[in-house]
Amino acid sequence: MKRHDHAKARAAGWQDPLLPQQPLVTVRWLLGALAGTILLAAVCGYAVLCLLFYQGSWQLIYQPSHTITTTPATAGIAFNSIRFDATETGELLLAGWWTSAVNAPLTVVLLHDGQGSISAVSGRVEELHRAGVNVLAFDYRGFGQSAPLHPSERSMNEDADAAWTYLVQTRHVPAKTILFYGVGTGAAIAAEAAARHSSAAGMVLDQPGLPALELIARDSRSKLLPVRLLTTDRLEPAAALAQSGLPKLFLSAAPAGSRLEARARQLFAAAAPPKEFAASAQPDDAIRKFFATLAATHSERR
């Protein structure tokens, strides 16, 4: 082929296979592809980490136990083991204790902390029984002998409502004589439950626990993740306390200046009246006085 014929062919788009060709993959393209692969792997890894945290973050808030180590009988108090909150198939989801007192003016729904099981509040059952009130103490789902479940703020609120329904509809306890008593994490559940059931007698917040996000923040790994987006639990009852006009008793035995003591006072400040605060390691007198006031109020309304 003549030179001028080559020129015409190249102009028409023909490539001489004997001429050197441009490389199909450049070093720059390889570096870009490597960087993109690393970035994609990092994004996927982060997404997997977020998913694992979303599925397991409840363990940073709640530490349930299925072991029952003590009961009211340990202190010589007669009680009935009960199960309630039946499903459509008849399965009873919640297990607990019922103790009754002679001529009891009030019935207490005792909501334990987010750790352990109902055994952790057996001592409080004894104290409340000796204060002359009926007590319904139970394990949330996922705790003790109640139905298995990964506990959450939502499920615990549902269980508190189930306890209310059991007392009102099954035991026919007058709503105005029912008092929600929450310990630790249970204090937030008690405040929310009392706000939903405004016909209750009142509420006691005993050693209110820290909010969920603060409990999660104790784990250093949470600093790498968008925790607020990955958990719906808050355990922050300030708004419910501000809206509820029910009588409230706050109990705190935490050292002055500690985070738990500050938490109790923070919630007390946010709560609407009537409200009382008792800072004592042995608040029996404050509890008895509070119960007497509620009982007297109920008698006047009859």
C-alpha positions as CSV (number, residue, x, y, z in Angstrom):
1,M,0.0,0.0,0.0
2,K,1.4,3.4,-1.0
3,R,2.1,6.1,1.5
4,H,-0.8,8.3,0.3
5,D,-3.1,5.3,0.5
6,H,-2.1,4.7,4.2
7,A,-2.9,8.3,4.9
8,K,-6.4,8.0,3.3
9,A,-7.0,4.8,5.2
10,R,-6.1,6.3,8.6
11,A,-8.3,9.3,7.8
12,A,-11.1,6.9,7.2
13,G,-10.5,5.2,10.6
14,W,-8.4,2.3,9.7
15,Q,-5.8,1.3,12.3
16,D,-2.6,-0.4,11.2
17,P,-2.2,-3.4,13.5
18,L,1.5,-3.3,13.3
19,L,1.7,0.2,14.8
20,P,2.1,0.6,18.7
21,Q,-1.3,0.8,20.4
22,Q,-2.4,2.8,23.5
23,P,-2.5,0.6,26.6
24,L,-6.0,-0.6,27.4
25,V,-5.5,0.1,31.2
26,T,-3.5,3.0,32.4
27,V,-1.7,3.3,35.8
28,R,-4.0,6.2,36.6
29,W,-7.1,4.1,36.0
30,L,-5.7,1.2,38.1
31,L,-5.1,3.6,41.0
32,G,-8.5,5.1,40.7
33,A,-10.1,1.6,40.6
34,L,-8.1,0.5,43.7
35,A,-9.1,3.7,45.6
36,G,-12.8,3.1,44.6
37,T,-12.6,-0.5,45.8
38,I,-11.1,0.4,49.1
39,L,-13.8,3.2,49.6
40,L,-16.6,0.8,48.7
41,A,-15.2,-1.8,51.1
42,A,-15.0,0.8,53.9
43,V,-18.6,1.9,53.3
44,C,-19.8,-1.7,53.3
45,G,-17.8,-2.5,56.4
46,Y,-19.2,0.6,58.2
47,A,-22.8,-0.4,57.1
48,V,-22.3,-3.9,58.5
49,L,-21.0,-2.4,61.7
50,C,-24.0,-0.1,61.9
51,L,-26.3,-3.1,61.3
52,L,-24.6,-5.2,64.0
53,F,-24.9,-2.2,66.5
54,Y,-28.6,-1.7,65.6
55,Q,-29.3,-5.4,66.3
56,G,-27.2,-5.6,69.5
57,S,-27.3,-2.1,71.1
58,W,-30.0,-3.2,73.5
59,Q,-27.3,-5.1,75.4
60,L,-25.6,-1.8,76.2
61,I,-28.8,-0.7,77.9
62,Y,-30.3,-3.9,79.4
63,Q,-28.7,-6.9,81.0
64,P,-31.5,-9.3,81.7
65,S,-31.2,-12.5,83.7
66,H,-33.5,-15.5,83.7
67,T,-32.5,-16.6,87.2
68,I,-34.8,-16.2,90.2
69,T,-32.6,-16.2,93.3
70,T,-34.9,-14.8,95.9
71,T,-38.6,-14.4,96.4
72,P,-40.8,-12.6,99.0
73,A,-40.9,-16.0,100.9
74,T,-37.2,-15.4,101.6
75,A,-38.4,-12.6,104.0
76,G,-41.3,-14.7,105.3
77,I,-44.0,-12.9,103.1
78,A,-46.7,-15.0,101.6
79,F,-47.2,-14.4,97.9
80,N,-48.7,-15.9,94.8
81,S,-46.8,-16.6,91.6
82,I,-48.9,-15.3,88.7
83,R,-48.8,-15.2,85.0
84,F,-50.8,-12.8,82.8
85,D,-51.1,-11.0,79.5
86,A,-52.4,-13.8,77.3
87,T,-51.8,-13.8,73.6
88,E,-54.5,-14.9,71.0
89,T,-53.3,-18.5,71.4
90,G,-53.6,-18.3,75.2
91,E,-49.9,-18.1,75.9
92,L,-49.2,-16.1,79.1
93,L,-46.3,-13.8,78.5
94,L,-45.6,-12.2,81.8
95,A,-44.6,-13.8,85.1
96,G,-44.6,-12.2,88.5
97,W,-45.6,-12.1,92.2
98,W,-48.7,-10.8,93.9
99,T,-48.7,-9.9,97.6
100,S,-51.7,-8.6,99.4
101,A,-52.1,-6.6,102.6
102,V,-55.1,-6.4,104.9
103,N,-57.3,-3.4,104.0
104,A,-54.7,-2.1,101.6
105,P,-55.6,1.4,100.4
106,L,-53.2,1.2,97.4
107,T,-51.9,-1.3,94.9
108,V,-48.4,-0.8,93.6
109,V,-47.1,-1.9,90.2
110,L,-43.4,-2.5,90.9
111,L,-41.3,-2.0,87.8
112,H,-37.7,-3.3,88.3
113,D,-34.5,-2.0,86.7
114,G,-33.2,-3.0,83.3
115,Q,-30.7,-5.5,84.8
116,G,-31.1,-8.9,86.4
117,S,-34.7,-10.1,87.1
118,I,-37.5,-9.7,89.6
119,S,-35.3,-11.0,92.3
120,A,-33.5,-7.7,92.4
121,V,-36.6,-6.0,93.9
122,S,-37.6,-8.7,96.3
123,G,-36.4,-6.5,99.1
124,R,-38.6,-3.6,97.9
125,V,-41.6,-6.0,97.8
126,E,-41.0,-6.7,101.4
127,E,-40.7,-2.9,102.3
128,L,-43.9,-2.1,100.3
129,H,-45.8,-5.0,101.9
130,R,-44.8,-3.8,105.3
131,A,-46.0,-0.3,104.3
132,G,-49.5,-1.8,104.0
133,V,-50.1,-1.9,100.2
134,N,-50.7,-4.6,97.7
135,V,-47.8,-5.3,95.3
136,L,-47.8,-6.6,91.8
137,A,-44.1,-7.2,90.8
138,F,-43.3,-8.9,87.5
139,D,-40.6,-9.5,84.9
140,Y,-40.7,-7.7,81.6
141,R,-40.5,-9.9,78.5
142,G,-36.9,-11.0,78.1
143,F,-36.4,-11.1,81.9
144,G,-36.8,-13.8,84.5
145,Q,-39.5,-16.4,83.6
146,S,-41.5,-14.1,81.3
147,A,-41.6,-14.8,77.5
148,P,-38.2,-14.6,75.7
149,L,-37.6,-11.3,73.8
150,H,-34.8,-8.8,73.3
151,P,-36.1,-6.1,75.7
152,S,-36.7,-2.6,74.5
153,E,-38.3,0.6,75.9
154,R,-41.3,-0.1,73.7
155,S,-41.8,-3.7,74.9
156,M,-41.3,-2.6,78.6
157,N,-43.9,0.1,78.2
158,E,-46.3,-2.5,76.7
159,D,-45.7,-4.8,79.6
160,A,-46.4,-2.0,82.1
161,D,-49.7,-1.4,80.3
162,A,-50.4,-5.1,80.5
163,A,-49.9,-5.0,84.3
164,W,-52.4,-2.1,84.5
165,T,-55.0,-4.1,82.4
166,Y,-54.5,-7.2,84.6
167,L,-55.2,-5.3,87.8
168,V,-58.2,-3.3,86.4
169,Q,-59.8,-6.0,84.4
170,T,-58.8,-9.3,86.0
171,R,-58.4,-8.3,89.7
172,H,-60.9,-5.5,89.5
173,V,-58.6,-3.1,91.4
174,P,-60.0,0.5,91.2
175,A,-57.8,2.5,88.9
176,K,-57.5,5.4,91.3
177,T,-55.8,3.2,93.9
178,I,-53.0,2.0,91.5
179,L,-49.6,3.5,91.8
180,F,-46.6,2.9,89.5
181,Y,-43.3,2.4,91.3
182,G,-40.2,2.3,89.1
183,V,-36.6,1.5,90.2
184,G,-33.6,2.5,88.1
185,T,-34.5,2.1,84.4
186,G,-38.0,1.1,85.6
187,A,-38.5,4.7,86.8
188,A,-38.7,5.9,83.2
189,I,-41.2,3.1,82.5
190,A,-43.2,4.1,85.5
191,A,-43.4,7.8,84.6
192,E,-44.5,7.0,81.0
193,A,-47.1,4.5,82.2
194,A,-48.5,7.0,84.8
195,A,-48.7,9.6,82.1
196,R,-50.7,7.2,79.8
197,H,-53.0,6.2,82.7
198,S,-53.9,9.5,84.2
199,S,-56.6,8.0,86.4
200,A,-53.8,6.3,88.5
201,A,-53.1,7.4,92.1
202,G,-49.5,8.6,91.4
203,M,-46.0,7.4,90.8
204,V,-42.7,6.8,92.7
205,L,-39.4,7.2,90.9
206,D,-36.8,5.3,92.9
207,Q,-33.2,6.0,92.0
208,P,-34.0,7.0,88.3
209,G,-31.6,5.5,85.9
210,L,-29.5,7.3,83.3
211,P,-31.0,7.9,79.8
212,A,-30.3,5.2,77.1
213,L,-28.0,7.3,75.0
214,E,-25.8,8.0,78.0
215,L,-25.6,4.3,78.9
216,I,-24.6,3.5,75.3
217,A,-22.0,6.3,75.3
218,R,-20.1,4.4,77.9
219,D,-19.0,2.0,75.2
220,S,-16.1,3.6,73.3
221,R,-17.2,2.0,70.0
222,S,-20.4,4.1,70.0
223,K,-18.4,7.2,69.3
224,L,-17.8,5.9,65.8
225,L,-21.5,5.4,65.0
226,P,-24.7,7.6,64.5
227,V,-26.2,6.2,67.7
228,R,-29.3,8.4,67.7
229,L,-30.2,7.0,64.3
230,L,-29.5,3.4,65.3
231,T,-31.6,3.1,68.5
232,T,-35.1,4.2,69.3
233,D,-34.7,3.7,73.0
234,R,-34.4,7.0,75.0
235,L,-35.6,6.3,78.6
236,E,-36.1,10.0,78.9
237,P,-39.3,10.7,80.8
238,A,-38.9,14.4,81.4
239,A,-41.7,15.3,78.9
240,A,-44.1,12.8,80.5
241,L,-43.3,14.1,84.0
242,A,-43.9,17.7,82.8
243,Q,-47.3,16.8,81.4
244,S,-48.6,14.6,84.2
245,G,-50.5,16.2,87.1
246,L,-50.4,13.0,89.2
247,P,-48.6,13.1,92.6
248,K,-44.9,12.2,92.3
249,L,-42.3,11.0,94.8
250,F,-38.6,11.0,93.8
251,L,-36.2,8.9,95.8
252,S,-32.4,9.2,95.6
253,A,-29.8,7.6,97.8
254,A,-27.0,8.5,95.4
255,P,-24.1,10.5,96.8
256,A,-24.5,14.3,96.5
257,G,-22.8,15.5,93.3
258,S,-22.9,12.1,91.6
259,R,-24.4,11.7,88.1
260,L,-27.3,9.6,89.5
261,E,-28.1,12.2,92.1
262,A,-28.0,14.9,89.4
263,R,-30.3,12.8,87.2
264,A,-32.9,12.5,90.0
265,R,-32.9,16.2,90.6
266,Q,-33.0,17.0,86.9
267,L,-36.2,14.9,86.5
268,F,-37.6,16.4,89.7
269,A,-37.1,19.9,88.3
270,A,-38.8,19.0,85.0
271,A,-41.8,17.4,86.7
272,A,-45.1,19.2,87.2
273,P,-46.5,19.5,90.7
274,P,-47.5,17.9,93.0
275,K,-44.1,16.4,93.7
276,E,-41.8,15.5,96.5
277,F,-38.1,14.7,96.7
278,A,-36.5,12.5,99.4
279,A,-32.7,12.1,99.5
280,S,-32.1,9.2,101.9
281,A,-30.6,5.7,101.9
282,Q,-33.7,4.6,103.9
283,P,-36.7,6.4,102.5
284,D,-39.3,4.3,104.4
285,D,-40.8,7.4,106.2
286,A,-41.1,9.3,102.9
287,I,-42.8,6.4,101.2
288,R,-45.3,5.8,104.1
289,K,-46.1,9.5,104.2
290,F,-46.6,9.6,100.5
291,F,-48.8,6.5,100.5
292,A,-50.9,8.0,103.4
293,T,-51.5,11.2,101.5
294,L,-52.6,9.3,98.4
295,A,-54.9,7.0,100.5
296,A,-56.4,10.0,102.2
297,T,-57.0,11.7,98.9
298,H,-58.7,8.6,97.5
299,S,-61.0,8.3,100.6
300,E,-62.1,12.0,100.1
301,R,-63.0,11.2,96.5
302,R,-65.3,8.3,97.4
